[in-house]
């Protein structure tokens, strides 16, 4: 087992290096750099530009260096926790990112839990009542969630939450808690606001999950051991939960890996609509103003988050399913 | 020993292995025919297929279907709510008609209010002359399926902040929104087949590299990557180039799923005897892959491609909504929804969110259609 874990972690390293390179290429692709957009902004305000000063800044940030050297500086800085400097905010990137990334993680975790809570019972129901009206109705409902654009759903729910519950519009907490240290009141306020993004992001993933759980359970329910159990008089519910569901559980865990990227994507766009203090809005702004280190670090963090998520789901899967961890060792 | 009966008649194998006409039809049917029969049984998928065909057909004659031309503005009717179409006037059947449409500015609430003027009746006209347009850039026409009655207005789905008819804009928007999915899937289809084909056929280090790359792309949250890539598109590009740019971006991140499918199938198929035979006869890899292997899984590929079109349509909508995708003057459903971005719209002008209805319908239809195709394409299912 220890060997499997080590193997899995070592495999992450080339993946992350590759991702960091792709990220750097992407943030470097737009023509020009931040200083150029800075100059044009100054010009539009009618301010004079000291070219010597610009050149000095360019040298200070290493923007005049060749591409590969810049990449190496950035990537090696990340290893020691230095993520570069945000031009726009005039702060180190870590200071800008901090809390926002934490909130993104929280929303993602809650969304996964929410998706499971919805998909589990519905998937079980639709598998045991195949081709019934309930099956069709719930499936259609799931597909509707898949087809509705997240951002619009967010907007509508925001409005109704405000009208019916009086939840303040936008943000992830009431205004008085912003920039305050964490307290009980703040936690409650966050929880009050959290359910909208969680429901909105969750709806799009639920349909796929229901379909896959249903398919998996149906396969499992056809197996001879289920028939044997039924013949021996095992109560139907126990017969469902004891083995078939346990087998399908594996794939639930395996699914975290493929769910995470889409959840984080969903979180980004919903965050823009709901003006949540997560990474979405800042990332867009950073991309547009070519605040490259900020944008790059954000992309890197999001990728890191998914890679770690996939790792966790793989490890949990290995714990649950002996076939997987034995396969890893049997190959040697 | 009794002598047994031996028939003197010449032996006719057909007499024993005779097959009924139905069996003959089934046994000699081509793969595509079998698929079609199986697909036909899936009523919902069939209906969705017809619906999609109709919607794509409407792209060709959008100008004719829309009551107004795209640039037409009604400055007197800004933010008009949907105007109801009636059949009966005071219990009397008159056919489809609209009442006069009265505009008042409510100074207390600072709201534009519209109400029906029941004294005026405007029967709708069909196949009538309205705004002129050019048909496929070839000739001029001004024929519309339905247009505003003389002196009256026809805003079936209301108007936007510039007084443009929403229904017309939605019909025109279908053009971009529907084709972006098709174009994108074509690009990612080609990428997926070529890359997945190479990986599956050659195996070894080619396969390992491709596997790595697809893994990385798949592990990346899609939307931030889309955002990053579309932020690259220069602002100075003309709208049509932005359109192609966005299509490319959507396709660049989408081919991985197809590539995986192609690869895993090819890995199995290349061990088959007929593949070895082709190789021994000296066929080049391109021919073996393209001529012998791909046809075996083509139906599957088409089905899975159909299932990934919705993601592209949603992607365009999301990007345009964020202002990173298409921009006016291009009209797509995402661009239309971009105007429904603030909470005011939900509260005061909810009809501006109507472009979401065709989005949902198209995505549902593609999902059911693709499901049906996938079931039909699977020859090993009862």
Interface residues (C-beta under 8 A of the other chain):
Chain A: X14 X15 X18 X19 X22 X26 X27 X29 X30 X31 X143 X144 X146 X147 X148 X149 X150 X151 X152 X155 X156 X158 X159 X162 X169 X257 X258 X260 X261 X262 X264 X265 X266 X268 X269 X272 X273 X283 X284 X287 X288 X295 X298 X299 X302 X303 X306 X307 X310
Chain B: X212 X215 X216 X218 X219 X220 X221 X222 X223 X224 X225 X227 X228 X229 X231 X232 X234 X310 X314 X317 X318 X321 X322 X324 X337 X340 X341 X343 X345 X346 X347 X353 X356 X359 X360 X363 X364 X367 X368
